[in-house]
Amino acid sequence: MTEALSNKGTPAVRMVGIVKRFPGVVANAGIDLEVYAGEIHALLGENGAGKSTLMNILAGLYRPDEGEIYIHGHLVDIRSPRDAIELGIGMVHQHFMLVETLTVAENVILGLKEPRLVLDMDRVEQEIEELSRRYGLQVDPTAYIWQLSVGEQQRVEILKALYRGANILIMDEPTAVLTPQEAHELGRTLRRMAEEGKAIIFITHKLDEVAEFSDRVTVLRQGRVVATLPTEQTTREELARLMVGREVLFRLEKEPVEPGAVVLELRDVHALNDKGLPALRGVSLQIRAGEIVGIAGVAGNGQRELAEVVTGLRPVSSGRILVHGRDVTNCSPREVIQAGVSHIPGDRLGMGLVPNLPVSDNIILKDYRKAPLAQGPFLRKQAVIRFAQELIRRFRIDTPSPATPVRLLSGGNLQRCILAREITAGRGLLVAVHPTRGLDVGATEAVRRMLLEQRAQGAAILLISEDLEELLALSDRIVVLYEGQVMGTVSADEANIEAIGLMMAGSRVPAPEGV
């Protein structure tokens, strides 16, 4: 705990009796919160507990229906994000607020009052480079956002807030898109910021990071504060119980399954990334029915491109891809779907769902052409509603109704919508990209259980995750990628973390017999 926090004094942020209602739900039900300068304060809770809503109020994106906000002891009225910025409040959102066609530097200065007439981009880029070095957030100021990995885009969001002079920094799931190494480095960065006197509010679902990063933790459940505790006086098990109201299983039993026929086969696959550079270089692998093959690697080493070539979203420059023995190399996404491939993308709202469409429309996106949902070119409305209601019940999607726009759901329920659609429409092969990223412990447990159920029913699953714990818990075999090449394949039951780490850093390990 920092010296500034130990002295306490007037809170940097004091929120009193905050109430926020949306149609059909009370997101915040009289929340009190105090955060001090020099403190890293973790905000913990299930998806939908009201954490992001509360912070969006502090950041000026929402107006509270009731309650008061004090900044450094002064009552304030935050009507807009500009008001928040002028008060020194910056927010790094879980879903990035970046313009993909602009550069890093252009995104950082977008919306600022100064400069008005003459842009000195060289100076701006130099300032961004200095900030990035100071806080360990390396990124190229001249790169376009669409060229960056998700982790690099997260760094841009943090730099945006710092460039604007934020001394109260809200971070909504900042480690959800980072590797364990990057997350650890971010923790050190946050500690440096706190030691400079900044107040850090850290929204996370990762209980280990609460213990590693934070000084105090506030737990929300169903829009209310259930506890505020010094981090050193609590445990992961207690926090999980406070979050979900029950005991949580951190490790699920993985039943033995005898693998069946080969469902997916890649033969010496090469592909380019968005910059036209080699992303996959001679990747060969097989996945059998009833088997989960995990892909490990530091972000940006070909994982995204691997998922995209298998699902038809990226062309292969050479090599072959076979699904159930059928050659689908460079087939369209629709042809790949017809071949039996389902896809849980890493970007839920950007790629997996259509945010402004209702839950029902998102759930039927792969079946809307078929009976009983369609009759000729026309949808059968009642059949669609019945189908959606059944999947909402079966997959326990928490939504006011099938007609609710999907963008209003929590992260865990967004993922349940995608799983409901992909599992129902799937025929043997599931490509799951970061399936539990950003989810709370309860939702993570549910998603992992669904994947293991699909494995038990004979599905072949390609699991791409940067969470080594998840890969070890779910996978039968783990393939490690480095700079688009397979460094080695290991059995998950016999995996050595140090060996996997060496392969992730570029050391090639021969495949054992039978793997």
C-alpha positions in Angstrom: 0.0 0.0 0.0 1.3 3.4 -1.0 2.2 6.1 1.6 -0.4 8.4 0.0 -3.1 5.9 0.7 -1.9 5.2 4.2 -2.4 8.9 5.0 -5.8 8.8 3.4 -7.4 12.2 3.8 -10.1 13.4 1.5 -11.1 10.8 -1.1 -10.2 11.6 -4.7 -13.6 10.1 -5.7 -16.7 9.8 -3.5 -19.9 8.5 -4.9 -22.9 8.6 -2.7 -26.3 6.8 -3.2 -25.8 6.3 -6.9 -28.9 4.9 -8.6 -29.2 4.1 -12.4 -32.1 2.5 -14.0 -32.5 1.0 -17.5 -35.7 -0.5 -19.0 -36.4 -3.7 -17.1 -33.3 -3.4 -14.8 -31.8 -1.4 -11.9 -28.1 -1.4 -12.7 -27.0 0.6 -9.6 -29.2 0.5 -6.5 -27.8 3.1 -4.1 -24.1 2.5 -4.4 -21.5 4.3 -2.1 -17.9 4.2 -3.2 -14.7 6.0 -2.0 -11.4 5.9 -3.8 -8.2 7.7 -2.6 -5.3 9.2 -4.4 -2.4 6.8 -4.4 -4.7 3.8 -4.3 -5.4 1.0 -6.7 -9.0 0.1 -5.9 -10.4 -3.1 -7.5 -14.1 -3.1 -8.4 -15.3 -6.7 -8.6 -18.6 -8.4 -9.5 -20.3 -10.7 -11.9 -21.1 -9.5 -15.5 -24.2 -7.3 -15.0 -23.5 -6.5 -11.4 -23.3 -2.8 -12.3 -19.6 -2.1 -12.3 -19.3 -0.6 -15.8 -22.5 1.4 -15.4 -21.1 2.9 -12.2 -17.9 3.9 -13.9 -19.6 5.1 -17.0 -21.5 7.5 -14.7 -18.2 8.7 -13.2 -16.8 9.1 -16.7 -19.7 11.2 -17.9 -21.2 8.6 -20.3 -24.4 8.2 -18.2 -26.3 10.5 -15.9 -27.3 9.0 -12.5 -31.0 9.0 -11.7 -30.1 9.7 -8.0 -27.0 10.3 -6.0 -24.0 12.7 -5.7 -20.4 12.7 -6.9 -17.5 14.4 -5.1 -14.1 14.9 -6.7 -11.4 15.8 -4.2 -14.1 16.9 -1.8 -16.0 19.1 -4.2 -19.6 18.3 -5.3 -19.5 18.0 -9.1 -22.1 17.6 -11.9 -20.6 15.5 -14.6 -22.8 15.9 -17.7 -20.5 14.6 -20.4 -17.1 12.9 -21.0 -15.6 16.3 -21.6 -16.7 17.4 -18.1 -15.0 14.2 -16.7 -11.8 14.9 -18.7 -11.7 18.5 -17.3 -12.0 17.1 -13.8 -9.0 14.8 -14.5 -11.0 11.6 -15.0 -10.0 9.2 -17.7 -11.6 5.9 -18.6 -10.2 2.9 -20.5 -13.2 1.0 -21.8 -13.5 -2.8 -22.2 -14.8 -2.2 -25.7 -12.4 0.1 -27.3 -13.3 3.7 -28.3 -10.9 3.9 -31.3 -11.2 4.9 -34.9 -9.6 2.1 -36.9 -8.8 4.2 -39.9 -6.8 6.8 -37.9 -3.2 6.4 -36.5 -2.4 6.0 -32.9 -1.4 9.6 -32.6 -4.5 10.8 -34.3 -6.7 8.8 -32.0 -4.9 10.1 -28.9 -5.5 13.8 -29.8 -9.0 13.2 -31.3 -11.6 15.5 -29.6 -9.0 17.7 -27.8 -9.6 21.5 -27.8 -5.9 22.2 -28.6 -4.3 22.6 -31.0 -7.0 24.3 -33.0 -5.3 25.5 -36.2 -1.9 24.0 -36.7 -1.2 20.3 -35.9 2.4 19.5 -35.1 2.1 15.7 -35.4 5.8 15.2 -35.0 5.6 16.8 -31.6 2.5 14.8 -30.7 4.1 11.5 -31.8 7.2 12.4 -29.7 5.1 13.1 -26.6 3.3 9.8 -27.1 6.6 7.9 -27.4 7.8 9.5 -24.2 4.6 8.5 -22.3 4.8 5.0 -23.7 8.4 4.6 -22.5 7.6 6.1 -19.1 4.8 3.6 -18.4 6.0 0.6 -20.4 3.2 0.9 -23.0 5.2 0.4 -26.2 3.2 1.2 -29.4 4.1 2.9 -32.7 2.4 6.3 -32.8 2.4 6.3 -36.6 0.6 2.9 -36.9 -3.0 2.7 -37.9 -5.4 1.2 -35.3 -6.5 -1.6 -37.7 -2.9 -2.8 -38.0 -2.5 -3.3 -34.2 -3.2 -6.4 -32.1 -5.9 -6.2 -29.5 -3.3 -5.8 -26.8 -1.7 -2.9 -28.6 -5.1 -1.2 -29.0 -5.6 -1.5 -25.2 -2.3 0.4 -24.7 -3.5 3.2 -27.0 -6.6 3.6 -24.8 -4.4 3.9 -21.7 -2.2 6.4 -23.5 -5.2 8.5 -24.5 -6.2 8.9 -20.9 -2.7 9.7 -19.7 -2.1 12.2 -22.6 -5.2 14.1 -21.4 -3.7 14.4 -17.9 -6.0 12.0 -16.0 -5.2 11.7 -12.3 -8.3 9.5 -11.7 -7.9 6.6 -14.1 -10.8 4.1 -14.5 -9.7 0.8 -16.2 -12.6 -1.5 -17.3 -11.1 -5.0 -17.7 -7.7 -3.8 -18.9 -6.0 -7.2 -18.6 -8.8 -9.0 -20.5 -6.8 -8.7 -23.7 -3.3 -9.0 -22.3 -1.0 -12.0 -22.0 0.0 -13.0 -18.4 3.3 -11.3 -19.0 1.7 -8.1 -20.3 -0.8 -8.1 -17.4 2.0 -8.4 -14.9 3.8 -5.5 -16.6 0.5 -3.5 -16.5 0.3 -4.1 -12.7 3.7 -2.5 -12.3 2.6 0.4 -14.5 -0.5 0.9 -12.3 1.6 0.8 -9.2 3.9 3.5 -10.6 0.9 5.6 -11.4 -0.5 5.2 -7.9 2.9 6.1 -6.4 2.7 9.4 -8.4 -0.6 10.1 -6.6 -3.1 9.0 -9.2 -6.3 7.2 -8.1 -6.8 4.0 -10.0 -10.1 2.1 -10.2 -9.5 -1.3 -11.7 -12.5 -3.3 -12.9 -11.5 -7.0 -13.2 -12.9 -10.5 -13.1 -9.5 -12.1 -12.5 -9.3 -12.7 -8.8 -5.5 -13.4 -8.8 -5.0 -9.9 -10.2 -7.1 -8.4 -7.4 -4.6 -9.8 -5.0 -1.6 -8.9 -7.1 -2.5 -5.3 -8.0 -5.0 -3.7 -5.6 -4.9 -2.1 -2.2 -8.6 -2.4 -1.5 -11.5 -4.2 -3.2 -15.2 -3.4 -3.5 -17.5 -6.2 -4.5 -20.8 -5.5 -6.3 -23.7 -8.0 -6.7 -27.0 -7.2 -8.4 -26.3 -3.5 -8.4 -25.4 -3.2 -4.7 -22.2 -3.1 -2.7 -21.8 -6.3 -0.7 -18.4 -5.6 0.8 -15.4 -3.3 0.7 -12.2 -4.9 2.1 -8.5 -4.4 2.3 -7.1 -6.8 -0.3 -4.6 -8.3 2.1 -7.4 -9.3 4.5 -9.4 -11.4 2.0 -8.9 -14.5 -0.2 -9.8 -15.6 -3.7 -12.4 -18.0 -2.4 -14.1 -15.4 -0.2 -14.2 -12.9 -3.1 -15.7 -15.4 -5.5 -18.4 -16.3 -2.9 -19.2 -12.6 -2.4 -19.4 -12.1 -6.2 -21.8 -14.9 -7.1 -23.4 -15.8 -3.8 -22.2 -19.4 -3.8 -19.1 -21.5 -3.9 -17.3 -21.5 -7.3 -15.4 -24.4 -8.8 -12.1 -23.1 -10.1 -11.2 -26.3 -11.8 -13.7 -28.6 -13.6 -13.3 -32.3 -13.9 -12.4 -33.3 -17.5 -13.8 -36.7 -18.2 -11.6 -39.0 -20.3 -12.8 -39.3 -23.9 -11.4 -41.6 -26.6 -10.7 -39.3 -29.7 -12.5 -40.3 -32.9 -11.9 -39.5 -36.6 -9.9 -36.5 -37.7 -12.3 -33.5 -38.0 -9.9 -30.7 -38.8 -6.5 -31.0 -40.6 -4.1 -28.3 -41.6 -1.3 -29.2 -44.0 1.6 -26.8 -44.3 -0.6 -23.7 -44.1 0.9 -20.3 -44.9 -1.0 -17.0 -44.6 -0.3 -13.2 -44.5 -1.4 -10.8 -41.8 -3.2 -7.4 -42.4 0.1 -5.7 -43.1 1.0 -8.3 -45.9 3.6 -10.0 -43.8 3.9 -13.7 -43.1 1.6 -14.6 -40.1 1.4 -18.4 -40.5 4.4 -20.3 -41.8 3.9 -23.9 -42.5 1.4 -24.7 -39.8 0.3 -28.4 -39.7 -2.1 -29.9 -37.1 -4.9 -32.3 -36.6 -7.9 -32.3 -34.3 -10.1 -35.4 -33.8 -13.7 -35.8 -32.6 -13.9 -35.5 -28.9 -10.7 -33.6 -28.5 -9.8 -30.1 -27.5 -6.6 -28.8 -29.0 -5.4 -25.5 -27.3 -3.2 -22.9 -29.1 -0.8 -21.2 -26.8 1.4 -18.2 -27.7 2.0 -14.5 -26.9 -0.5 -12.2 -28.6 0.4 -11.5 -32.3 2.1 -14.8 -33.1 -0.5 -16.0 -35.6 -3.3 -17.1 -33.4 -5.9 -14.7 -34.9 -4.8 -15.6 -38.4 -5.1 -19.3 -37.6 -8.7 -18.9 -36.5 -9.5 -16.8 -39.5 -8.1 -19.2 -42.1 -10.0 -22.1 -40.6 -13.3 -20.1 -40.6 -12.9 -18.7 -44.1 -12.2 -15.2 -43.0 -8.7 -15.0 -44.3 -7.2 -16.5 -47.5 -4.4 -19.1 -47.4 -1.4 -18.3 -49.6 -0.4 -22.0 -49.7 -1.2 -25.3 -47.9 -4.6 -27.1 -47.4 -7.4 -27.1 -44.8 -9.7 -30.1 -44.6 -12.9 -30.4 -42.5 -14.3 -33.9 -42.2 -12.0 -34.7 -45.1 -13.5 -32.0 -47.4 -11.0 -29.4 -48.8 -12.2 -26.0 -47.6 -9.1 -24.1 -48.5 -10.0 -20.5 -49.4 -13.7 -21.3 -49.4 -16.1 -18.5 -48.4 -17.3 -18.2 -44.8 -20.7 -19.5 -45.8 -19.2 -22.6 -47.4 -17.1 -23.2 -44.3 -20.2 -23.0 -42.1 -21.9 -25.5 -44.4 -18.9 -27.8 -44.0 -19.7 -27.9 -40.3 -17.5 -25.2 -38.7 -18.8 -23.0 -35.8 -16.9 -20.0 -34.6 -16.8 -18.2 -31.3 -14.8 -15.0 -32.2 -12.6 -13.1 -29.8 -14.5 -9.8 -30.6 -18.0 -10.5 -29.3 -19.7 -7.3 -30.3 -17.6 -6.4 -33.3 -17.7 -9.8 -35.1 -19.8 -12.3 -33.1 -23.0 -10.2 -32.7 -24.9 -7.4 -34.4 -25.3 -5.0 -31.4 -28.5 -3.2 -32.4 -30.4 -6.3 -33.4 -32.5 -8.1 -30.7 -31.3 -11.2 -29.0 -33.7 -13.3 -31.1 -32.2 -12.1 -34.4 -28.6 -12.7 -33.2 -29.4 -16.2 -32.1 -30.9 -17.2 -35.5 -28.1 -15.7 -37.7 -27.0 -19.2 -38.9 -30.4 -20.8 -39.2 -32.7 -18.1 -40.5 -32.7 -19.5 -44.1 -34.0 -22.9 -43.0 -37.4 -24.3 -41.9 -39.0 -24.0 -39.4 -37.7 -20.4 -39.0 -38.2 -19.5 -42.7 -40.8 -20.2 -45.2 -39.3 -19.5 -48.6 -37.8 -16.0 -48.4 -39.8 -15.0 -45.4 -39.1 -15.4 -41.7 -41.8 -17.0 -39.5 -42.0 -14.6 -36.6 -43.6 -16.9 -34.1 -41.2 -19.7 -34.9 -38.3 -17.3 -34.4 -39.6 -16.3 -31.0 -40.2 -19.9 -29.9 -36.7 -20.9 -31.1 -35.1 -17.9 -29.3 -37.0 -18.6 -26.1 -35.9 -22.2 -26.0 -32.2 -21.2 -26.5 -32.5 -18.5 -23.9 -33.9 -21.1 -21.4 -31.4 -23.8 -22.4 -28.3 -21.6 -22.3 -29.5 -19.5 -19.3 -29.2 -16.2 -21.1 -30.2 -13.4 -18.7 -32.2 -11.0 -20.9 -35.5 -9.0 -20.2 -36.9 -10.5 -23.5 -35.9 -12.0 -26.9 -36.6 -8.5 -28.3 -33.9 -6.8 -26.1 -31.1 -5.3 -28.2 -28.1 -7.6 -27.6 -25.8 -4.6 -26.9 -27.6 -4.1 -23.6 -26.5 -7.5 -22.2 -23.6 -8.1 -20.0 -20.4 -9.7 -21.3 -21.3 -13.2 -20.0 -24.7 -13.1 -21.6 -23.2 -11.9 -24.9 -21.0 -15.0 -24.8 -24.0 -17.2 -24.0 -25.8 -15.8 -27.0 -22.9 -16.7 -29.3 -22.5 -20.2 -27.7 -26.2 -20.8 -28.1 -26.1 -20.0 -31.8 -22.8 -21.7 -32.6 -23.4 -24.9 -30.6 -26.9 -25.3 -32.0 -25.9 -24.7 -35.6 -22.6 -26.6 -35.3 -21.8 -30.0 -36.9 -18.6 -31.2 -35.4 -16.0 -28.5 -35.3 -15.9 -25.5 -33.0 -13.3 -22.7 -33.2 -13.3 -20.9 -29.9 -11.2 -17.8 -29.6 -10.7 -16.4 -26.1 -14.1 -17.8 -25.0 -13.9 -16.6 -21.4 -11.9 -13.4 -21.9 -13.5 -10.6 -19.7 -15.9 -12.9 -18.0 -16.4 -13.2 -14.2 -15.7 -16.4 -12.4 -19.3 -17.7 -12.5 -19.7 -17.0 -16.3 -16.2 -18.5 -16.9 -17.2 -21.7 -15.1 -20.4 -21.9 -17.2 -18.6 -21.4 -20.6 -15.9 -23.9 -19.8 -18.5 -26.4 -18.7 -20.3 -26.0 -22.1 -17.0 -26.6 -24.0 -16.3 -29.8 -22.0 -19.9 -30.9 -22.7 -19.4 -30.4 -26.4 -16.1 -32.4 -26.2 -18.0 -35.2 -24.4 -20.6 -35.2 -27.2 -17.9 -35.7 -29.8 -17.1 -32.2 -31.0 -13.6 -31.3 -32.2 -12.6 -28.0 -30.6 -9.8 -25.6 -31.6 -9.3 -23.5 -28.5 -7.3 -20.3 -28.8 -6.5 -18.6 -25.5 -3.8 -16.5 -23.9 -4.8 -17.9 -20.4 -2.4 -20.8 -19.8 -4.5 -22.0 -16.8 -7.5 -22.3 -19.1 -5.6 -24.2 -21.8 -4.3 -26.6 -19.2 -7.7 -27.1 -17.7 -9.6 -27.7 -20.9 -7.2 -29.0 -23.6 -6.2 -32.5 -24.4 -3.2 -31.3 -26.4 -1.5 -27.9 -26.5 0.2 -26.5 -29.7 2.5 -23.5 -29.2 2.8 -20.9 -31.9 5.7 -18.5 -32.2 6.0 -16.1 -35.2 3.5 -18.2 -37.1 5.3 -21.5 -36.6 4.5 -24.5 -34.5 7.2 -24.7 -31.8 5.9 -27.9 -30.3 2.9 -30.0 -29.2 2.5 -31.3 -25.7 -0.1 -33.4 -23.9 -2.0 -31.1 -21.4 -1.8 -33.8 -18.7 2.0 -33.9 -18.9 2.6 -30.2 -19.8 5.4 -28.4 -18.2 4.8 -24.6 -17.7 8.4 -23.8 -18.1 8.7 -25.8 -21.3 5.6 -24.1 -22.7 7.1 -20.7 -21.8 10.3 -21.5 -23.6 8.3 -22.5 -26.7 6.3 -19.3 -26.5 9.6 -17.4 -26.5 10.8 -19.3 -29.7 12.5 -22.5 -28.5 11.4 -25.4 -30.6 10.5 -28.7 -28.8 10.1 -32.0 -30.7 6.6 -33.6 -30.5 6.5 -36.6 -28.2 5.5 -40.0 -29.6 1.8 -40.3 -30.1 1.0 -36.6 -29.8 
